[in-house]
C-alpha cells in the first residue's frame, strides 16, 4: 500500500499505527509477517539492490542475523514499512521507485507499505506497483472547531484565535500544525500569532520556545540550542531527518578544530599506555631488594614504556581518519585469534624449557631464556594488535549511548583477556627455569612478568575500541569547551526528547517533523555552519 499526503498530514503517524497493528497480528498468529520500519535515506543508490539494502539495514539496525532474514525473504515472512521517499532528490527518488518496483515484482509475497508526500510522488512521473493507496486529506473546518470546543477551557486562547482568523484555521487543518498548536497553547494566555505574516514560522517559533521552557533552567541554555540548530542545518543539507548521538560529535566536528583533536587524541593514547606502565615498573623496582640488576631495571622503568608509547601513537594516528564503529563483534574475533597463537607459542616454549632445564645454569642459556622467552611471548599479542579487525559492517546503536558502552566493554574485556593470558603463559613458561635464573630477575616470574602484561593489555584495549572511545570523549570535551555542545550531552538530548523537539528512533534521534528541523536550521549561527559534511550511515 502507498500512503500519500501533504507535509504534516500524518503519513509517518499512520505508518506507525499500521506497524503496531501488524505487530499485534504477528504476536497472535505465527504465520503473519514480522514488520520492520526502514528509512530510505540509508539506501546507497542504484548500485545497491533493494534486497541487499533491506538485508543490510535490518541486520545493522535490528541485529537480526542475515541467515534468518534470507529465510524470511524466501518464505514471505517480512512486512516492510518504508518512510522518507520524499526526502530523496528527484533523480534519486525516481531511481529508488524503479528499484522498489523491481524488488516488489521479484518478491510478490512480501508485504510493503511506503509513505511519500503527494507532490513529490507525482513529480517523479512514475508509479509504484502497489495494490492500493491511502490519500490523507486535511481536517475539515467544522470538525476542527467542534473538537477544540470539546477540549474545554485549557485551549480557550487557541479557540479564540481560530475563530477570529480564517488563515490560522486553515493552517491548523493540517494535523502536524494542529498538534504543535495543542502542545503550545495548552493553558496559555499570552500567545497571539494569528495576525503574523508567516503563520507557519510563527507557530514553529512559539512551539520551540515552549519546548525550551520545558527543558528546565539547568539545561535551557543558548549553547545547547545553537548546536542543535547547527545539527539541523547539516541534516537538511544532506536531506536526513535523524542522527546517531553516539557518532554525531565526530561526524559533526568542526574542521577548524581537527588539529586540536588529533594532538589531544595522540597525547591521550600515549599517556594511557606509558604512565600506568611506568608506575607499575617504578613501584616494582623501588620495592625490590638491592641487587646487581636493580639499576638496569630502574633504567628500563623509564625507557622501556616509551617503546609501547610509540605503538600507542601509531594506533591513535591510524584511528583518526576512520569513521566511528561498534567494536564488540570484531573484538571477539581478535581475542580468539590471539589465544590460538598464544597456545602455539606456549606449547613451543614448554618443550624448549624442558630441553634446556639441564643447561639452565649456563650463563648463555640463562640470558637466552630471560631475553628470548618474553620476546617469543610478545609475538601473539603484537600480531593481534597489528592485525586487529574493525567491524566490517558496524551495527547501528539500538539506544543512545549503546555504541560507546560497546566500545568500553570491548576495550576492557580485550585488555584484561590479552594482558591476563600473556601474563599467565609467560610466567608459567619461565617457572621451570627460575631456580637457575634468580640472579637475573628481581622477583619470581609471577611478579616479574606483571610489568610486561600491563602495557600489552593496554595496547590491546586501545586497538579494540579504546582509541575510538578516547577520541569520542575528546570530541565532546573540545566541543563543550568551545561552546558548541552542551557539557551534559546525553542528558541534554534526553531533555530535548522530553520537550518533544526530538523523538527517539532506534539508536538515533529525529526531529518532531522535517519542518521543525528546517525551522531550527534557519536559526543556526553563522559561526557554526562551516563544518564537516555529516555522514551518519556508512555506505
VEXGU-863324 format. One line per field, with one value per residue (C-alpha): residue number from 1; chain; x, y, z. Coordinates in Angstrom, 1 decimal. Example, Ala and Ser with C-alpha at 12.3 -4.5 7.8 and 13.67 -1.06 7.14 Angstrom:
# residues 2
i <- 1/2
ch <- A/A
east <- 12.3/13.7
north <- -4.5/-1.1
up <- 7.8/7.1
END
This chain:
# residues 539
i <- 1/2/3/4/5/6/7/8/9/10/11/12/13/14/15/16/17/18/19/20/21/22/23/24/25/26/27/28/29/30/31/32/33/34/35/36/37/38/39/40/41/42/43/44/45/46/47/48/49/50/51/52/53/54/55/56/57/58/59/60/61/62/63/64/65/66/67/68/69/70/71/72/73/74/75/76/77/78/79/80/81/82/83/84/85/86/87/88/89/90/91/92/93/94/95/96/97/98/99/100/101/102/103/104/105/106/107/108/109/110/111/112/113/114/115/116/117/118/119/120/121/122/123/124/125/126/127/128/129/130/131/132/133/134/135/136/137/138/139/140/141/142/143/144/145/146/147/148/149/150/151/152/153/154/155/156/157/158/159/160/161/162/163/164/165/166/167/168/169/170/171/172/173/174/175/176/177/178/179/180/181/182/183/184/185/186/187/188/189/190/191/192/193/194/195/196/197/198/199/200/201/202/203/204/205/206/207/208/209/210/211/212/213/214/215/216/217/218/219/220/221/222/223/224/225/226/227/228/229/230/231/232/233/234/235/236/237/238/239/240/241/242/243/244/245/246/247/248/249/250/251/252/253/254/255/256/257/258/259/260/261/262/263/264/265/266/267/268/269/270/271/272/273/274/275/276/277/278/279/280/281/282/283/284/285/286/287/288/289/290/291/292/293/294/295/296/297/298/299/300/301/302/303/304/305/306/307/308/309/310/311/312/313/314/315/316/317/318/319/320/321/322/323/324/325/326/327/328/329/330/331/332/333/334/335/336/337/338/339/340/341/342/343/344/345/346/347/348/349/350/351/352/353/354/355/356/357/358/359/360/361/362/363/364/365/366/367/368/369/370/371/372/373/374/375/376/377/378/379/380/381/382/383/384/385/386/387/388/389/390/391/392/393/394/395/396/397/398/399/400/401/402/403/404/405/406/407/408/409/410/411/412/413/414/415/416/417/418/419/420/421/422/423/424/425/426/427/428/429/430/431/432/433/434/435/436/437/438/439/440/441/442/443/444/445/446/447/448/449/450/451/452/453/454/455/456/457/458/459/460/461/462/463/464/465/466/467/468/469/470/471/472/473/474/475/476/477/478/479/480/481/482/483/484/485/486/487/488/489/490/491/492/493/494/495/496/497/498/499/500/501/502/503/504/505/506/507/508/509/510/511/512/513/514/515/516/517/518/519/520/521/522/523/524/525/526/527/528/529/530/531/532/533/534/535/536/537/538/539
ch <- A/A/A/A/A/A/A/A/A/A/A/A/A/A/A/A/A/A/A/A/A/A/A/A/A/A/A/A/A/A/A/A/A/A/A/A/A/A/A/A/A/A/A/A/A/A/A/A/A/A/A/A/A/A/A/A/A/A/A/A/A/A/A/A/A/A/A/A/A/A/A/A/A/A/A/A/A/A/A/A/A/A/A/A/A/A/A/A/A/A/A/A/A/A/A/A/A/A/A/A/A/A/A/A/A/A/A/A/A/A/A/A/A/A/A/A/A/A/A/A/A/A/A/A/A/A/A/A/A/A/A/A/A/A/A/A/A/A/A/A/A/A/A/A/A/A/A/A/A/A/A/A/A/A/A/A/A/A/A/A/A/A/A/A/A/A/A/A/A/A/A/A/A/A/A/A/A/A/A/A/A/A/A/A/A/A/A/A/A/A/A/A/A/A/A/A/A/A/A/A/A/A/A/A/A/A/A/A/A/A/A/A/A/A/A/A/A/A/A/A/A/A/A/A/A/A/A/A/A/A/A/A/A/A/A/A/A/A/A/A/A/A/A/A/A/A/A/A/A/A/A/A/A/A/A/A/A/A/A/A/A/A/A/A/A/A/A/A/A/A/A/A/A/A/A/A/A/A/A/A/A/A/A/A/A/A/A/A/A/A/A/A/A/A/A/A/A/A/A/A/A/A/A/A/A/A/A/A/A/A/A/A/A/A/A/A/A/A/A/A/A/A/A/A/A/A/A/A/A/A/A/A/A/A/A/A/A/A/A/A/A/A/A/A/A/A/A/A/A/A/A/A/A/A/A/A/A/A/A/A/A/A/A/A/A/A/A/A/A/A/A/A/A/A/A/A/A/A/A/A/A/A/A/A/A/A/A/A/A/A/A/A/A/A/A/A/A/A/A/A/A/A/A/A/A/A/A/A/A/A/A/A/A/A/A/A/A/A/A/A/A/A/A/A/A/A/A/A/A/A/A/A/A/A/A/A/A/A/A/A/A/A/A/A/A/A/A/A/A/A/A/A/A/A/A/A/A/A/A/A/A/A/A/A/A/A/A/A/A/A/A/A/A/A/A/A/A/A/A/A/A/A/A/A/A/A/A/A/A/A/A/A/A/A/A/A/A/A/A/A/A/A/A/A/A/A/A/A/A/A/A/A/A/A/A/A/A/A/A/A/A/A/A/A/A/A/A/A/A/A/A/A/A/A/A/A/A/A/A
east <- 0.0/1.0/0.4/0.2/-0.3/0.9/3.7/2.4/-0.7/0.2/1.9/4.5/1.8/-0.4/2.7/3.5/-0.2/0.0/3.2/1.6/-1.4/1.0/2.9/-0.2/-1.2/2.3/2.1/-1.2/-0.5/2.9/2.0/1.7/4.8/7.1/7.0/10.1/10.4/13.0/14.0/15.0/17.7/20.1/19.7/23.1/21.6/21.2/24.4/22.7/19.8/16.8/17.0/20.7/19.8/16.9/19.1/21.9/19.7/17.8/21.0/22.6/19.6/17.8/20.7/18.9/21.3/21.4/20.6/17.3/16.5/17.2/14.9/12.2/12.6/12.1/9.1/7.5/7.5/8.6/6.5/8.4/7.2/9.3/9.4/11.3/10.9/10.0/13.3/15.3/16.3/14.1/16.6/17.4/13.7/13.0/15.8/14.5/11.0/12.3/14.4/11.4/9.2/11.8/12.1/8.3/7.9/10.7/9.2/5.4/4.7/6.4/4.1/5.2/3.8/5.5/4.9/5.6/4.5/1.9/3.5/7.0/5.4/3.6/6.7/8.6/6.2/6.4/4.2/4.9/3.4/1.4/-2.1/-3.7/-3.2/-4.3/-4.6/-4.6/-6.8/-6.8/-9.1/-12.5/-13.0/-16.2/-14.6/-11.7/-13.9/-16.1/-13.1/-11.5/-14.8/-15.0/-11.4/-12.6/-11.1/-7.5/-7.5/-9.7/-6.9/-6.4/-10.1/-10.4/-7.6/-9.0/-12.5/-11.0/-8.6/-9.5/-5.8/-4.9/-7.9/-6.7/-3.2/-4.5/-6.4/-3.0/-2.6/1.0/0.4/-2.7/-0.6/2.0/-0.6/-2.2/1.2/2.0/-1.4/-2.3/-3.1/-1.5/-3.0/-0.3/0.3/-1.1/0.2/-3.0/-2.1/1.5/2.6/4.2/1.9/4.0/7.2/5.4/3.8/7.0/8.8/6.3/6.4/10.3/10.1/7.6/9.9/12.8/10.9/10.0/13.7/14.2/16.6/19.7/19.5/17.8/21.0/21.8/24.8/22.6/20.0/22.6/24.3/21.0/20.2/23.6/22.9/19.5/21.2/23.7/20.9/18.9/21.8/22.2/18.4/18.4/16.0/17.8/21.3/23.0/24.1/27.0/28.6/27.4/30.2/32.8/30.8/29.7/33.1/34.3/37.2/38.9/39.3/40.6/44.2/43.5/41.6/44.4/47.0/44.8/44.0/47.6/48.8/46.0/46.7/50.4/49.8/47.2/49.9/53.1/52.0/50.5/53.5/56.0/54.1/53.9/57.6/58.7/56.8/58.2/61.8/61.8/60.3/62.8/65.8/69.2/70.9/73.3/70.4/68.3/69.9/69.3/65.6/65.4/66.7/64.2/61.5/61.6/62.9/61.0/57.5/58.4/58.5/54.9/54.0/55.3/52.9/50.1/50.8/50.8/47.4/46.0/47.1/45.5/42.3/41.9/40.8/38.4/34.6/33.3/32.2/31.0/33.8/32.3/31.9/35.4/36.9/35.7/37.3/40.6/40.8/40.0/42.8/45.2/44.6/45.1/48.5/49.3/48.6/51.1/53.8/53.1/53.5/56.7/58.2/57.2/59.0/62.0/62.1/62.0/65.0/67.0/66.5/69.7/71.7/70.0/73.0/75.0/75.1/74.5/71.5/70.1/70.5/68.7/65.8/65.5/65.5/64.1/61.1/59.4/60.2/58.7/55.6/55.4/54.6/50.9/49.7/51.8/50.4/46.9/47.4/48.8/46.1/43.0/40.0/37.4/33.7/33.2/29.6/29.1/25.6/23.9/23.3/20.0/19.7/21.7/25.0/24.8/27.7/30.0/29.2/30.0/33.4/34.1/33.1/35.2/38.3/38.1/37.4/40.1/42.6/42.0/42.0/45.1/47.0/46.0/46.6/50.1/50.9/49.9/51.6/54.9/55.0/54.4/56.9/59.7/58.9/60.6/64.0/63.5/65.9/68.8/67.8/67.3/70.3/68.9/65.4/64.2/61.2/59.7/58.2/54.7/55.6/58.4/56.3/53.4/55.1/55.0/51.4/50.2/51.3/50.4/46.8/46.6/47.7/45.2/42.4/43.4/43.3/39.9/37.8/39.9/41.4/38.0/36.4/39.1/38.6/34.8/35.2/37.8/35.4/32.7/35.1/36.6/33.1/31.9/34.9/34.4/30.7/29.5/28.0/26.3/28.6/26.0/25.4/23.3/21.3/20.6/19.4/17.1/15.7/15.1/13.3/11.0/10.4/9.1/11.7/13.4/11.9/13.9/14.1/16.1/19.5/19.0/17.1/14.9/13.2/9.5/9.0/11.1/9.5/10.7/14.2/14.1/12.9/15.8/18.2/17.4/18.4/21.9/24.6/26.9/30.0/28.7/27.9/31.4/31.6/32.4/29.8/27.9/27.8/25.5/25.3/28.3/27.9
north <- 0.0/3.6/6.4/9.9/13.2/16.8/17.7/17.2/15.3/12.3/9.9/8.7/8.5/6.3/4.2/3.6/2.7/0.1/-1.2/-1.5/-3.4/-5.7/-6.4/-7.4/-9.7/-11.3/-12.0/-13.7/-15.7/-17.1/-17.2/-13.4/-11.5/-9.7/-5.9/-3.7/0.1/1.4/4.9/5.0/7.7/4.8/3.4/3.7/4.3/2.3/0.4/-1.3/-3.7/-3.1/-6.6/-6.1/-2.8/-4.3/-7.2/-4.9/-2.4/-5.0/-6.7/-3.4/-1.6/-4.6/-7.1/-9.9/-12.4/-12.5/-16.2/-15.6/-12.6/-14.6/-17.4/-14.9/-13.4/-16.7/-17.6/-14.1/-13.6/-9.9/-6.8/-3.6/-0.2/2.3/6.0/9.0/8.5/12.2/13.3/12.0/14.3/14.0/11.8/9.5/9.3/8.1/5.6/4.3/3.8/1.8/-0.3/-0.8/-1.9/-4.4/-5.7/-6.0/-7.9/-10.3/-10.8/-10.6/-12.3/-9.6/-7.0/-3.4/0.0/3.1/6.7/9.7/13.3/13.6/16.4/14.7/11.4/13.0/15.0/11.8/10.9/7.2/4.9/2.3/-1.1/-1.4/-2.9/0.2/3.7/5.8/9.6/11.7/14.9/17.9/18.0/19.6/23.1/22.2/19.1/21.2/23.8/21.1/19.2/22.3/23.2/19.8/20.0/22.6/25.8/24.7/25.8/28.8/31.1/28.8/28.5/32.3/32.8/30.1/31.7/35.1/34.1/32.1/31.8/30.4/27.9/26.7/26.2/24.1/21.8/20.2/17.6/18.4/22.1/21.3/19.0/21.7/24.3/22.0/21.5/25.2/26.7/24.5/26.8/29.7/33.2/35.4/33.8/35.6/34.6/34.6/38.0/37.1/37.3/33.9/31.7/28.6/30.1/31.9/28.8/26.8/29.6/29.5/25.7/25.7/28.5/26.4/23.3/25.4/26.4/22.8/21.8/23.4/26.2/24.0/22.8/25.7/27.4/29.1/26.7/23.7/25.0/26.7/23.4/21.7/24.3/23.7/19.9/20.6/22.7/20.0/17.3/19.5/19.9/16.0/15.5/13.5/13.6/11.8/11.5/9.0/10.8/8.3/9.3/12.9/14.6/13.0/13.2/16.8/18.0/21.4/21.3/24.2/22.1/18.9/19.7/20.1/16.8/15.0/16.3/15.5/12.0/11.1/12.5/10.8/7.4/7.8/8.7/6.0/3.4/5.0/6.4/3.1/1.1/3.4/3.5/-0.3/-0.7/2.0/0.5/-2.9/-1.7/0.5/-2.2/-4.9/-5.9/-4.4/-6.4/-6.1/-5.9/-3.4/-0.3/-1.9/-2.4/1.2/2.4/0.3/1.7/5.0/3.7/0.5/2.0/4.6/1.8/0.8/4.5/4.7/1.9/3.7/6.8/4.7/3.3/6.8/8.1/5.1/5.7/9.4/9.2/6.3/6.6/5.6/1.9/-0.6/-3.0/-5.7/-8.3/-7.7/-7.7/-11.3/-12.5/-10.7/-12.2/-15.7/-15.4/-14.1/-17.2/-19.6/-18.0/-17.8/-21.6/-22.4/-20.3/-21.6/-25.2/-24.4/-22.7/-25.6/-28.0/-25.7/-25.2/-29.0/-29.4/-26.5/-27.3/-29.4/-26.5/-23.7/-22.8/-21.9/-18.0/-18.0/-20.3/-18.2/-15.0/-16.6/-17.6/-14.3/-12.3/-14.9/-16.1/-12.6/-11.8/-15.0/-14.5/-10.9/-12.3/-13.3/-10.0/-7.9/-9.8/-9.3/-5.6/-5.2/-7.1/-6.4/-6.0/-3.3/-4.3/-4.5/-3.5/-1.8/-2.3/0.9/1.7/0.4/3.2/6.4/5.6/1.9/2.1/3.9/1.3/-1.3/0.3/0.5/-3.1/-4.3/-2.4/-3.6/-7.2/-7.4/-5.6/-8.0/-11.2/-10.3/-9.0/-11.8/-14.5/-13.1/-12.8/-16.4/-18.0/-16.2/-16.8/-20.5/-20.8/-19.3/-21.0/-24.2/-22.4/-19.9/-21.6/-21.1/-17.5/-16.0/-13.6/-12.2/-11.5/-9.1/-11.2/-14.6/-14.9/-14.4/-10.9/-10.0/-10.7/-8.5/-5.4/-6.8/-7.8/-4.2/-2.4/-5.3/-5.3/-1.5/-1.7/-4.4/-2.3/0.8/-1.2/-2.8/0.3/2.2/4.7/5.3/5.8/8.3/10.2/10.4/11.7/14.3/15.4/16.1/17.8/20.1/21.0/21.7/23.9/25.8/26.4/24.2/21.4/21.0/19.8/17.2/16.0/12.9/14.5/17.4/15.1/13.3/16.7/17.6/14.3/15.0/18.5/17.0/18.6/15.3/11.8/8.6/6.2/3.0/4.4/7.7/10.9/12.6/15.9/16.1/16.8/17.9/21.4/21.6/20.6/23.2/26.0/25.3/25.1/28.7/29.7/28.2/30.7/31.6/30.6/27.0/26.5/25.9/22.4/18.9/17.3/15.0/11.3/9.3/6.0/4.2/3.1
up <- 0.0/-0.7/1.8/0.3/1.9/2.3/4.7/8.2/7.1/9.3/6.9/9.5/12.2/10.0/9.1/12.8/13.6/10.8/12.2/15.7/14.1/12.2/15.3/17.2/14.3/14.3/18.0/17.7/14.6/13.8/10.1/9.8/8.7/11.0/10.5/10.3/9.9/7.4/6.4/2.7/3.3/4.1/0.6/-1.3/-4.7/-7.9/-7.3/-4.3/-4.9/-2.6/-1.3/-0.4/1.3/3.3/4.5/5.4/7.2/9.2/10.2/11.3/12.8/14.4/14.9/13.1/11.6/7.8/7.6/9.3/7.1/3.9/5.1/5.9/2.5/0.9/3.0/2.6/6.4/6.2/6.2/5.3/6.3/4.3/5.1/3.8/0.0/-0.4/1.3/-1.7/-4.5/-7.7/-9.6/-6.7/-5.9/-9.4/-9.2/-5.9/-7.2/-10.2/-7.8/-5.5/-8.3/-9.4/-5.8/-5.4/-8.6/-7.5/-4.1/-4.5/-1.1/0.9/2.4/1.8/2.9/1.5/2.6/0.5/0.1/-2.6/-4.6/-4.6/-5.6/-8.6/-9.6/-10.4/-13.3/-12.1/-10.2/-7.5/-8.3/-5.1/-4.6/-3.1/-1.8/1.1/0.4/3.6/3.5/5.7/8.8/8.0/9.4/11.3/12.8/14.0/15.7/17.3/18.6/20.2/21.9/23.4/24.7/27.3/28.8/28.6/24.9/25.1/23.7/20.8/20.0/20.2/17.6/15.3/15.3/14.6/11.7/8.6/7.7/11.1/11.0/7.5/8.9/11.8/9.4/8.9/11.6/12.4/13.0/15.0/17.2/17.6/18.5/21.1/22.7/22.6/23.6/26.5/29.5/27.6/27.7/26.0/22.6/19.6/16.2/14.1/12.6/11.7/8.1/8.1/10.3/9.9/11.1/13.9/15.2/14.9/16.8/19.6/19.7/20.0/22.7/24.6/24.4/25.6/28.7/29.4/29.4/32.8/33.9/34.2/30.5/28.8/27.6/24.2/23.7/23.5/21.0/18.8/18.5/17.8/15.1/13.5/13.5/11.9/9.2/8.4/8.3/6.0/3.6/3.5/3.3/6.5/9.4/12.2/13.7/16.0/19.2/19.8/16.4/15.9/17.9/15.5/12.3/13.0/14.3/13.1/10.6/12.3/15.5/13.9/14.6/18.3/18.3/16.6/19.1/22.0/20.8/20.2/23.5/25.5/23.9/24.6/28.2/28.7/28.0/29.2/32.6/34.0/32.7/34.3/37.6/37.8/36.9/39.3/42.2/41.5/41.1/44.2/46.4/45.2/47.3/46.3/43.6/40.7/38.2/40.1/38.4/35.0/35.9/37.1/33.7/31.9/34.1/32.1/28.8/28.0/28.3/25.7/23.1/24.0/23.9/20.3/19.4/21.1/19.0/15.8/16.8/17.5/14.1/12.4/14.2/13.4/9.7/10.3/10.8/14.2/14.5/17.1/18.0/20.2/17.4/15.9/19.4/19.9/16.7/17.6/21.1/19.8/17.2/19.9/22.2/19.3/18.6/22.3/22.8/20.0/21.5/25.0/23.8/21.9/25.0/27.2/25.0/24.8/28.6/29.2/26.9/28.4/32.1/32.4/31.0/32.8/35.0/31.9/31.6/27.8/28.2/31.0/29.0/26.0/28.3/30.1/26.8/24.4/26.3/26.7/23.1/21.9/24.0/22.7/19.2/19.7/21.3/18.9/15.9/17.3/17.9/14.4/12.6/14.8/12.6/12.7/12.3/8.5/8.8/12.1/13.5/14.4/18.1/19.4/22.0/22.7/24.5/23.5/21.0/23.4/26.0/23.4/22.8/26.6/27.1/24.2/25.3/29.0/28.1/25.4/27.6/30.6/28.5/26.4/29.4/31.6/29.0/28.2/31.9/32.8/29.8/30.2/34.0/33.6/30.8/33.0/36.3/35.2/34.8/37.7/40.1/37.7/36.8/40.3/39.9/36.7/37.9/40.6/41.5/40.8/37.3/38.7/39.7/37.3/34.2/35.5/34.1/30.5/30.8/31.8/28.6/26.4/27.8/27.4/23.8/23.0/24.7/22.6/19.4/20.1/20.8/23.4/21.0/19.3/22.8/23.8/20.5/21.1/24.6/23.5/20.7/23.2/25.6/22.9/21.5/25.0/25.8/22.6/23.4/20.6/22.6/26.0/28.7/29.7/26.2/26.7/29.5/27.2/24.4/26.9/27.9/24.2/23.9/26.8/25.5/22.2/19.9/19.3/19.0/19.6/16.7/17.5/18.5/16.8/17.4/14.8/14.8/15.6/11.9/9.0/9.2/12.8/11.6/8.8/11.2/13.6/10.6/9.7/13.3/13.1/14.0/11.1/13.1/13.3/9.6/8.1/9.5/8.1/5.9/8.2/7.3/9.6/7.8/6.4/2.8
END
